């Protein structure tokens, strides 16, 4: 039986060209079985944010924009929602 991974915490760099955007690495998406359109719960800097894999593996939005600056190293916990 394949284990069901409930959440993963990883470190990544925000995109350099714009605040509030980062990519969920393919390895993380593969381990969790995530696909485009899936709803996810993110925790960034202690704040929980509901999101969706919309534009490929990129994550963005107004709530994230207020937390994440361009080029910043961030720690993200991701969970299926």
C-alpha positions as CSV (number, residue, x, y, z in Angstrom):
1,X,0.0,0.0,0.0
2,X,1.3,3.4,-1.0
3,X,1.6,5.8,2.0
4,X,-0.6,8.9,1.9
5,X,1.6,12.0,2.6
6,X,-0.5,14.6,4.4
7,X,1.8,17.5,4.4
8,X,5.3,18.5,3.5
9,X,7.4,21.5,4.6
10,X,10.0,22.8,2.2
11,X,12.2,25.8,1.5
12,X,12.1,27.7,-1.7
13,X,12.9,31.0,-3.3
14,X,10.1,33.4,-4.3
15,X,10.2,34.4,-7.9
16,X,12.6,37.3,-8.4
17,X,10.5,39.4,-10.7
18,X,7.3,39.9,-8.6
19,X,6.2,39.9,-4.9
20,X,4.0,37.1,-3.8
21,X,4.8,34.4,-6.3
22,X,6.6,31.1,-5.9
23,X,6.7,27.6,-7.5
24,X,5.9,24.3,-5.8
25,X,8.7,22.0,-6.9
26,X,7.8,19.0,-9.1
27,X,9.2,16.6,-6.5
28,X,6.8,18.0,-3.9
29,X,3.9,17.8,-6.2
30,X,4.8,14.2,-7.2
31,X,5.2,13.0,-3.6
32,X,1.8,14.5,-2.6
33,X,0.1,13.5,-5.8
34,X,-0.9,17.1,-6.6
35,X,-2.3,18.1,-10.0
36,X,-3.4,21.4,-11.5
37,X,-6.7,22.6,-10.1
38,X,-6.2,20.9,-6.7
39,X,-7.1,22.9,-3.7
40,X,-4.3,23.2,-1.1
41,X,-3.6,24.8,2.3
42,X,-0.4,26.6,2.6
43,X,1.4,27.9,5.8
44,X,3.8,30.7,5.2
45,X,5.3,32.7,8.1
46,X,2.7,31.2,10.4
47,X,-0.2,32.2,8.3
48,X,-2.6,29.7,6.7
49,X,-3.8,30.4,3.2
50,X,-6.2,28.5,1.0
51,X,-5.0,28.3,-2.5
52,X,-5.2,26.3,-5.7
53,X,-2.7,25.1,-8.3
54,X,-3.9,27.4,-11.1
55,X,-1.2,28.5,-13.4
56,X,1.0,25.4,-13.6
57,X,2.9,24.9,-10.4
58,X,2.9,28.6,-9.5
59,X,1.3,30.0,-6.4
60,X,0.3,33.6,-6.2
61,X,-2.4,35.9,-4.9
62,X,-3.0,39.1,-2.9
63,X,-2.8,37.4,0.5
64,X,0.6,35.8,-0.5
65,X,1.8,39.1,-2.0
66,X,1.6,40.7,1.5
67,X,3.8,38.0,3.0
68,X,6.4,37.1,0.4
69,X,8.8,39.6,-1.2
70,X,10.5,39.0,-4.6
71,X,13.6,36.8,-4.3
72,X,12.9,36.0,-0.7
73,X,13.8,32.6,0.8
74,X,10.6,31.1,2.3
75,X,9.6,28.0,4.3
76,X,6.3,26.6,3.1
77,X,4.1,23.9,4.5
78,X,1.7,22.4,2.0
79,X,-1.3,20.2,2.7
80,X,-4.2,19.0,0.6
81,X,-7.4,20.9,1.3
